[in-house]
């Protein structure tokens, strides 16, 4: 079992930046691919970005390509999401999990609100 704790969200104006962090309670190296997900009000949770265990491969949703960057620090059991040029449509609760996601690994998430 592992606990994932997301942090770094907040309220930001359009065009601004935020850096999200996801701290795991134990080593995440064995999880292979990790991902950041988001869920906006009234919408399904979606995968935003993913990264392989040795950071050799990353993938992004089309809506965030060129603006978001995912990274990981296996030594510190942490996954990051750097979000630049934020848009109001990025407003959501952001979560991290392995990919494919494991239901009992979902944390509380961190709220990101982008004002226009």
MORAQUI-V580606 format. One record per backbone hydrogen bond with DSSP energy under -1.0 kcal/mol. NH is the residue of the N-H (numbers start at 0). CO is the residue of the C=O. If there is no record, write none. Layout:
BEGIN
nh;co
NH;CO
NH;CO
END
This chain:
BEGIN
nh;co
4;22
6;20
11;112
13;114
14;85
15;12
17;82
19;80
20;6
21;78
22;4
23;76
24;2
30;27
31;28
33;50
34;96
35;48
36;94
37;45
38;92
42;39
45;37
47;35
48;35
49;58
50;33
51;56
54;51
58;49
60;47
63;60
64;60
66;63
67;63
68;81
70;79
72;77
75;72
76;73
77;72
78;21
79;70
80;19
81;68
82;17
83;66
85;15
89;86
90;87
91;111
92;38
93;109
94;36
96;34
98;32
104;101
105;102
109;93
111;91
112;9
114;11
END
